[in-house]
């Protein structure tokens, strides 16, 4: 729990939990250092290998294996910024990635979406993006967006750019985007420069975070590292996180999965800081187990959430911003399973203090996006956040004079103190608080209330629009992509 020293005592602030002891954290750190020094990582980028060799790493040019001594890792950790500030597209500070500040974000497109009319999964198309983005823009507890480039009817060569462009138009919120190639990243940055006005504005107040991944176990591919070089040139924040699957691309034990996942994440920090010292680098990972019964990766498995929480503690140990996961479910629809899994993984993310918590609203283990689930998760995040707020014990809040005025047997409903503070009590928008008689007069199930709330958003919410001339410039860039593809 957070500590606030006052007059020799300790005030208990917002709660959090510790999954790992300090000695366990150090054990994981040392295990990862041994992996990097003894086993090494494969780096399929000659320039990165040369740079690391110059810093003292051992390089085998026949296998591309680079063995990284602990001193290089420790040096990179000292170079990486402890705080990363992210803006919205208008230039206002939106995310302060430091300490235990937690922000949740949603994906704008994935392979399937739950159709609002049929409540069945359908292929996600470009026509779905405006309503998805409108909902994301409206939900106050969703604070960033992941365009995924999975719209089905668009050629895959340009789908990722289409998703990014439509997200820039559809919401003011910051974007996390995964380029598929260096050329695509250049085109994506050009989009963002157009919105920002120029390169300097984008670099000084970034609203785009570049996302790349190593390939587990322990492989850094050239395409991802090319993108890191360009991110370094622009000083754009980077997330470079592994997705280690226990029993498949990582040891099946939680400790083994943590050790290799952390080693991959640390090697990413080393590469990023080698490319450009001080490059804003966000630590993290998406570890989890393979389900041995189905051979699938269960995105919302309790072990996945425990591993994310453990990685978050490692991020705090390194004093780096953390990229985590929550708000996801294995369920295909809004049901008890969805609510249970989302509540569990959101409260674990909040308790552990992850900074960027992505993929809110993903269902079916990450294969579908559901705006209904986003609306449900928005309520759950708010409820969980309120549950974990500190109890302030300032003198006025004890209300001793008010208690004395009301006295035994009195009533506080008419007191000015009650009027002043009553709105601090959380009131749900979707969850019910009513007696059974009133409910029987007009019974509405949770799914009905979600649909009603969703309809209000789609009909009434209007995201802040870009200037017409900027939209025209973005459209002109899209026309070039289509011509190049054809």
C-alpha positions in Angstrom: 0.0 0.0 0.0 1.1 3.5 -0.6 2.7 5.3 2.3 2.3 9.0 3.3 4.3 10.1 6.3 2.7 12.6 8.6 3.6 13.6 12.2 5.5 10.4 12.8 2.6 8.1 11.7 1.7 6.1 8.6 -1.4 6.9 6.6 -2.8 4.0 4.6 -3.5 5.1 1.1 -4.8 3.2 -2.0 -4.3 -0.6 -1.6 -2.2 -2.8 -3.8 -0.9 -6.3 -3.4 2.5 -7.9 -3.6 2.6 -11.2 -5.4 6.3 -11.7 -5.2 8.7 -11.1 -2.3 11.8 -9.0 -2.8 14.0 -12.1 -2.9 11.7 -13.7 -5.5 11.9 -10.6 -7.7 15.7 -10.7 -7.5 15.7 -14.4 -8.3 13.7 -13.7 -11.4 16.0 -10.9 -12.4 19.1 -13.0 -11.9 17.5 -16.0 -13.8 16.8 -13.7 -16.7 20.4 -12.3 -16.6 21.7 -15.9 -16.8 19.5 -16.6 -19.8 20.8 -13.5 -21.6 24.4 -14.2 -20.8 24.4 -18.0 -21.1 21.8 -18.8 -23.7 21.6 -15.5 -25.5 19.1 -14.2 -28.0 19.0 -14.4 -31.7 19.2 -11.0 -33.4 18.5 -11.0 -37.1 19.7 -7.5 -37.7 23.4 -7.0 -38.5 23.6 -3.4 -37.4 22.1 -4.2 -33.9 24.5 -7.1 -33.6 27.4 -4.7 -34.4 26.2 -2.1 -31.9 25.9 -4.7 -29.1 29.3 -6.2 -29.9 30.8 -2.7 -29.6 29.3 -2.5 -26.1 30.8 -5.8 -25.0 28.3 -8.5 -26.0 29.5 -11.8 -27.5 28.2 -12.3 -31.1 28.2 -15.4 -33.2 27.8 -14.3 -36.8 27.0 -17.9 -37.9 23.9 -18.3 -35.7 23.2 -14.6 -35.0 23.2 -15.5 -31.3 24.1 -12.5 -29.1 25.0 -13.2 -25.5 24.5 -10.1 -23.3 26.5 -9.7 -20.1 24.6 -8.3 -17.0 26.6 -5.0 -17.1 25.0 -4.2 -20.5 21.5 -4.9 -19.1 22.1 -2.8 -16.0 23.5 0.1 -18.1 20.4 0.0 -20.4 18.1 0.0 -17.4 19.8 3.2 -16.1 19.4 4.9 -19.5 15.7 4.1 -20.0 13.3 7.0 -18.8 11.4 6.3 -15.6 8.4 8.3 -16.8 6.8 8.5 -20.3 4.2 11.2 -21.1 1.7 10.6 -23.8 -0.6 13.2 -25.3 -3.9 13.2 -27.3 -4.0 14.3 -30.9 -4.8 17.9 -29.8 -1.6 18.2 -27.8 -3.1 17.8 -24.3 -1.4 15.5 -21.8 -3.5 12.3 -21.6 -1.3 9.6 -20.0 1.4 9.9 -17.4 3.1 6.5 -17.4 4.8 6.3 -14.1 4.5 4.6 -10.7 1.1 3.0 -10.2 -1.0 5.2 -12.5 -3.3 2.8 -14.4 -4.9 3.5 -17.8 -7.1 1.1 -19.8 -7.3 0.9 -23.5 -9.4 -0.9 -26.2 -8.8 -2.4 -29.6 -10.6 -0.9 -32.5 -10.7 -3.9 -34.8 -10.0 -7.6 -34.7 -11.0 -10.6 -36.8 -14.6 -10.8 -35.7 -17.1 -8.5 -34.0 -20.3 -9.3 -32.2 -23.1 -8.0 -34.3 -25.5 -5.8 -32.3 -28.6 -7.1 -34.0 -27.9 -10.8 -34.2 -25.5 -11.0 -31.3 -23.5 -13.4 -33.4 -19.8 -13.1 -34.4 -19.4 -11.6 -37.9 -16.2 -10.7 -39.8 -15.0 -7.2 -38.7 -15.1 -4.8 -41.6 -14.3 -1.2 -42.2 -18.0 -0.3 -41.9 -17.8 -1.4 -38.2 -14.9 1.0 -37.3 -16.9 4.3 -36.9 -19.3 2.8 -34.3 -16.4 1.0 -32.5 -14.3 4.2 -32.4 -17.3 6.3 -31.3 -17.9 4.0 -28.3 -14.2 3.9 -27.4 -14.1 7.7 -27.6 -17.2 8.1 -25.4 -16.2 5.6 -22.6 -14.5 7.7 -19.9 -12.5 4.7 -18.5 -11.0 3.8 -21.9 -8.1 6.1 -22.4 -6.2 4.8 -25.4 -6.9 2.8 -28.6 -5.2 -0.1 -30.4 -5.9 -0.1 -34.2 -5.1 -3.7 -35.2 -5.4 -3.7 -38.9 -7.8 -6.7 -39.0 -10.6 -5.3 -41.1 -11.5 -8.2 -43.4 -12.6 -6.7 -46.7 -9.5 -4.5 -47.0 -6.3 -6.0 -48.6 -4.0 -7.0 -45.8 -1.2 -5.0 -47.3 -3.0 -1.7 -46.4 -5.5 -2.8 -43.7 -3.2 -1.7 -40.9 -2.8 1.8 -42.3 -6.5 2.0 -42.9 -7.2 1.1 -39.3 -4.7 3.7 -38.1 -6.1 6.4 -40.4 -9.7 5.8 -39.4 -8.7 5.8 -35.7 -7.0 9.2 -36.1 -10.2 10.5 -37.5 -12.6 8.7 -35.1 -11.1 9.6 -31.7 -8.8 12.1 -30.0 -7.4 9.4 -27.7 -3.7 8.2 -27.9 -2.9 5.3 -30.2 -0.8 2.2 -29.8 0.0 0.8 -33.2 1.9 -2.2 -34.5 3.5 -1.6 -37.9 4.1 -4.7 -40.0 7.2 -3.3 -41.9 9.5 -0.3 -42.0 7.7 1.1 -45.0 4.4 0.9 -43.2 5.8 2.6 -40.1 7.1 5.5 -42.3 3.6 5.8 -43.8 1.9 5.6 -40.4 4.2 8.3 -39.0 3.5 10.5 -42.0 -0.2 10.2 -41.2 0.5 11.3 -37.6 2.7 14.1 -38.7 -0.2 15.4 -40.9 -2.5 15.4 -37.9 0.1 16.9 -35.5 1.0 19.6 -38.1 4.7 18.7 -38.4 7.4 16.4 -37.2 8.4 18.5 -34.3 4.9 18.6 -32.8 4.7 14.8 -33.1 8.1 14.3 -31.5 7.5 16.8 -28.7 4.0 15.7 -27.9 3.6 12.1 -29.1 0.1 10.6 -29.3 1.4 7.5 -31.1 3.2 4.6 -29.3 5.0 2.2 -31.6 4.3 -1.5 -30.6 6.7 -4.3 -31.7 7.3 -7.8 -30.5 10.2 -10.3 -30.3 9.3 -13.8 -31.4 9.3 -16.2 -28.4 11.5 -17.9 -27.5 14.4 -15.4 -27.6 14.3 -14.2 -31.2 14.4 -10.5 -32.5 13.5 -10.3 -36.1 14.9 -7.7 -38.5 11.5 -6.2 -39.4 10.7 -5.3 -35.7 14.2 -3.9 -35.1 14.0 -1.8 -38.3 10.9 -0.2 -36.7 12.8 0.4 -33.5 15.5 2.3 -35.4 12.9 4.6 -36.9 11.1 5.1 -33.6 14.5 6.1 -32.2 15.0 8.6 -35.0 11.7 10.2 -34.1 12.0 9.7 -30.3 8.6 8.1 -30.3 7.7 5.9 -27.3 8.1 2.2 -27.9 6.5 -0.9 -26.5 8.6 -4.0 -27.3 7.0 -6.9 -25.4 7.1 -10.7 -25.7 4.2 -13.1 -25.8 5.6 -16.2 -24.1 3.3 -19.2 -24.1 4.0 -21.7 -21.3 4.4 -25.2 -22.6 4.9 -24.0 -26.2 7.3 -21.1 -26.5 8.3 -20.9 -22.8 8.6 -23.3 -19.9 5.3 -24.6 -18.7 6.0 -23.5 -15.1 5.1 -20.0 -14.1 8.6 -19.3 -12.8 10.2 -20.5 -16.0 7.7 -18.5 -18.1 8.5 -15.4 -16.1 12.2 -15.9 -16.4 12.3 -16.2 -20.2 9.6 -13.5 -20.7 11.6 -11.1 -18.6 14.8 -12.0 -20.4 13.1 -11.1 -23.7 11.7 -7.9 -22.4 15.1 -6.9 -20.9 16.8 -7.6 -24.2 14.3 -5.4 -25.9 15.2 -2.6 -23.4 18.9 -3.2 -24.2 18.3 -3.0 -27.9 16.1 0.2 -27.7 18.7 2.0 -25.5 21.5 0.8 -27.7 19.7 2.3 -30.7 19.0 5.6 -28.9 20.0 6.3 -25.3 17.0 7.6 -23.4 14.4 6.4 -26.0 11.1 6.1 -24.1 10.8 2.3 -23.6 7.7 0.7 -22.1 8.4 -2.7 -20.4 5.9 -5.5 -20.3 4.7 -8.7 -21.8 1.7 -11.0 -22.5 2.7 -14.3 -20.9 0.3 -17.1 -20.3 -0.1 -20.9 -20.4 -1.1 -23.1 -23.3 -4.3 -25.0 -22.5 -3.2 -28.6 -22.8 -6.8 -29.8 -23.4 -7.4 -27.5 -26.4 -3.9 -26.4 -27.5 -5.1 -22.8 -27.5 -3.7 -19.7 -25.7 -6.4 -18.8 -23.1 -6.0 -15.0 -23.0 -8.0 -14.6 -19.8 -6.6 -17.5 -17.9 -6.0 -16.8 -14.2 -2.3 -17.9 -14.7 -2.1 -15.2 -17.5 -3.3 -12.6 -15.0 -0.9 -13.7 -12.3 2.0 -13.6 -14.8 1.0 -10.1 -15.9 0.8 -9.0 -12.2 4.3 -10.5 -11.6 5.7 -8.8 -14.6 4.2 -5.5 -13.3 6.2 -6.0 -10.1 9.3 -6.5 -12.2 8.5 -3.2 -14.0 8.3 -1.5 -10.6 11.6 -3.1 -9.6 13.2 -1.7 -12.7 11.3 1.6 -12.3 9.9 1.4 -15.8 6.4 1.9 -17.2 4.4 -1.3 -17.7 2.3 -2.6 -20.6 -0.3 -5.1 -19.4 -3.5 -6.8 -20.2 -7.0 -6.8 -18.7 -10.7 -6.3 -19.6 -10.6 -9.5 -21.7 -12.6 -12.7 -21.5 -12.7 -16.2 -23.0 -16.5 -15.8 -23.3 -18.1 -15.1 -26.7 -20.9 -13.0 -25.4 -21.9 -10.7 -22.5 -22.6 -13.3 -19.8 -21.6 -14.2 -16.3 -18.3 -15.6 -17.5 -17.4 -12.4 -19.2 -18.3 -10.3 -16.2 -16.4 -12.6 -13.8 -13.2 -12.8 -15.9 -13.1 -9.1 -16.7 -13.6 -8.2 -13.0 -10.8 -10.5 -11.9 -8.3 -9.3 -14.5 -9.2 -5.6 -14.1 -8.8 -5.7 -10.3 -5.5 -7.5 -10.6 -4.2 -4.9 -13.0 -5.3 -2.1 -10.7 -3.9 -3.8 -7.6 -0.6 -4.5 -9.3 -0.3 -1.0 -10.8 0.2 -1.7 -14.5 0.3 1.5 -16.5 -1.0 0.7 -20.0 -3.6 -2.0 -19.8 -4.7 -3.0 -23.2 -7.3 -5.0 -25.1 -10.4 -4.1 -23.1 -13.4 -5.6 -24.9 -11.7 -8.6 -26.5 -13.7 -11.7 -26.3 -13.2 -15.4 -27.3 -9.7 -15.2 -26.1 -8.7 -12.3 -28.2 -10.4 -13.3 -31.5 -13.4 -11.0 -31.3 -14.1 -7.4 -30.3 -17.4 -6.6 -28.6 -18.5 -3.1 -28.0 -21.1 -4.5 -25.6 -18.3 -6.0 -23.5 -16.4 -2.6 -23.7 -19.4 -0.9 -22.2 -19.6 -3.6 -19.5 -15.9 -3.4 -18.8 -16.1 0.4 -18.6 -18.5 0.0 -15.6 -16.4 -2.7 -14.0 -13.2 -0.6 -14.3 -14.9 2.3 -12.6 -16.3 0.1 -9.8 -13.0 -1.6 -9.2 -11.1 1.7 -9.3 -13.5 3.1 -6.7 -13.1 0.0 -4.5 -9.4 0.6 -4.4 -9.3 4.3 -3.7 -7.8 5.5 -0.5 -9.9 6.4 2.5 -9.1 10.0 3.2 -8.9 10.9 6.9 -8.6 14.7 6.8 -10.2 16.5 9.7 -13.3 17.8 7.8 -14.1 14.3 6.6 -14.5 13.0 10.2 -17.5 15.4 10.4 -17.2 15.6 14.2 -19.0 18.9 14.4 -21.8 17.6 12.2 -22.1 14.4 14.4 -22.3 16.7 17.5 -25.0 18.8 15.9 -27.1 15.9 14.8 -26.7 14.0 18.0 -28.1 10.6 19.0 -31.2 9.5 17.1 -30.8 12.3 14.5 -30.6 12.3 10.7 -27.8 13.4 8.4 -29.8 13.6 5.2 -30.4 17.4 5.4 -26.9 18.4 6.5 -24.8 20.6 4.3 -21.9 18.2 4.9 -23.9 15.5 3.3 -24.8 17.6 0.3 -21.2 18.6 -0.1 -19.8 15.1 -0.1 -22.6 12.8 -1.3 -21.6 12.8 -5.0 -18.3 11.2 -4.0 -20.2 7.9 -3.4 -20.0 5.8 -6.6 -23.3 5.4 -8.4 -23.5 2.7 -11.2 -24.8 3.4 -14.6 -25.5 -0.2 -15.6 -25.6 -2.3 -12.4 -28.9 -2.2 -10.6 -29.8 -0.8 -7.2 -33.5 -1.0 -6.6 -36.0 -3.0 -4.7 -37.5 -6.1 -6.3 -41.0 -4.5 -6.6 -39.7 -1.7 -8.9 -37.7 -4.2 -10.9 -40.8 -6.4 -11.5 -42.7 -3.4 -12.8 -40.1 -2.9 -15.5 -37.7 -5.8 -15.6 -34.5 -5.1 -17.6 -31.6 -7.5 -17.6 -28.0 -6.3 -17.7 -27.7 -7.0 -21.5 -30.8 -4.8 -22.1 -29.2 -2.0 -20.1 -25.9 -2.4 -22.0 -27.7 -2.2 -25.4 -29.6 0.9 -24.3 -26.5 2.6 -23.1 -24.7 1.6 -26.3 -27.5 2.9 -28.5 -27.4 6.3 -26.7 -23.7 6.6 -27.3 -24.0 5.7 -31.0 -26.9 8.2 -31.5 -25.6 11.1 -29.4 -21.8 11.0 -29.0 -19.8 13.1 -31.4 -16.0 12.8 -31.3 -14.0 16.0 -31.7 -13.5 16.3 -35.5 -10.2 17.0 -37.3 -10.1 20.0 -39.5 -11.6 19.4 -43.0 -8.3 20.1 -44.7 -6.5 17.5 -42.5 -9.1 14.9 -43.3 -8.7 15.6 -47.0 -4.9 15.2 -46.7 -5.4 11.8 -44.9 -7.9 10.7 -47.6 -5.4 11.7 -50.3 -2.7 9.5 -48.6 -5.2 6.6 -48.5 -5.8 7.0 -52.3 -2.1 6.6 -52.8 -2.1 3.3 -50.8 -4.9 1.9 -52.9 -3.2 2.9 -56.2 0.1 1.3 -55.0 -1.7 -1.8 -54.0 -3.6 -2.1 -57.3 
